[in-house]
């Protein structure tokens, strides 16, 4: 369930008087860019940088920055999507033609947000931690921003729908997270019986991994706060160790799983090199769940050291829905995406409704005329004819309706007036 439309901007420099509001999304995730590129993007992405590059008249009425361990994304509500795109790319320090970034608009952007919120665009497909991250993202805006905004409502709606989408997909969130993927990797790829696993951090990701490993490994919990390490270790029959003793832990452990929210590496090349000399050739697996990374990338080059980061865990996080479930999910996502876009374009719904009313009048007139010429039909057969006509009208109107929704308001109204006028002439 990936990206479906790349670089889909239109109506480059529309004016407020003639353009509809557009949902614009610009971002990068684990499917489009490597972890080091996402880390560089994370360093650039901030509300301050976006505000500075927007100038005195920002080309958006609302903006939300979403960062998770898999992605860095900017969502904007704008009447001038091309201009907004230029400003956002500049704030991110990335050229507009950069292939690592995806640019989605309107329904495609809303559908992508729904996939993100439901965990279907995560390394661990179906995870539910990202749902709360989506729900909270608008509240991370600067304090002077209004807490109530169209995008805030959009994000809350996506988070609310997410559990239903996961259920349709048939994925189990209780077994889907980067932590679960890390445990599956340990059980599959680490050829050590009852390994010593040292967990750095006591947050949610570390706790999930620790609970899954209980009884399968000798667990050590490291934290700057020894009291917090003891609290978690007590519930898991593990050992609490101060993070200041990391070098000694690196000597003894078989696996080190780092899951902290710090902005710089906890396991450095210098510290690890000193520990390796005392390991007597034993291999060490470093599993890094941090974003930014908790393990210095330079550790990869050290002898008998195996580093696995978030992107490297992807094969152990896959939980693809069946083809039938995928089809159901995509149909639901398309429907919800339409509703989300209409929520901040109420006039579009009113305009399109007038088209459907006119089409229904023609359909009703033609069905009545046909049934009048076939009086011998049973009630059941008459119902079949009526339903067939309804399905045909819906099929015929679908593509034109999608096109009309994407047009600037003035152009949409002119086209609708012409179509509706013609239909009413047919209905006379």
HUMOGI-V43437 format. One record per run of one state. SS is the DSSP state (alpha for helix, beta for strand, coil for the rest). FROM is the first residue (numbers start at 1). LEN is the number of residues. If there is no record, write none. Layout:
SS;FROM;LEN + SS;FROM;LEN
This chain:
coil;1;21 + beta;22;8 + coil;30;5 + alpha;35;10 + coil;45;2 + alpha;47;8 + coil;55;7 + beta;62;7 + coil;69;2 + beta;71;8 + coil;79;2 + alpha;81;12 + coil;93;9 + beta;102;4 + coil;106;1 + alpha;107;11 + coil;118;11 + alpha;129;12 + coil;141;9 + alpha;150;20 + coil;170;3 + alpha;173;3 + coil;176;2 + alpha;178;12 + coil;190;6 + beta;196;5 + coil;201;3 + alpha;204;10 + beta;214;1 + coil;215;2 + beta;217;7 + coil;224;2 + alpha;226;11 + coil;237;2 + beta;239;4 + alpha;243;10 + coil;253;2 + beta;255;4 + coil;259;8 + beta;267;1 + coil;268;1 + alpha;269;8 + coil;277;7 + beta;284;5 + coil;289;6 + beta;295;1 + coil;296;1 + alpha;297;5 + coil;302;3 + beta;305;4 + coil;309;2 + alpha;311;7 + coil;318;5 + alpha;323;21 + coil;344;2 + alpha;346;27 + coil;373;6 + alpha;379;28 + coil;407;2 + alpha;409;19 + coil;428;1
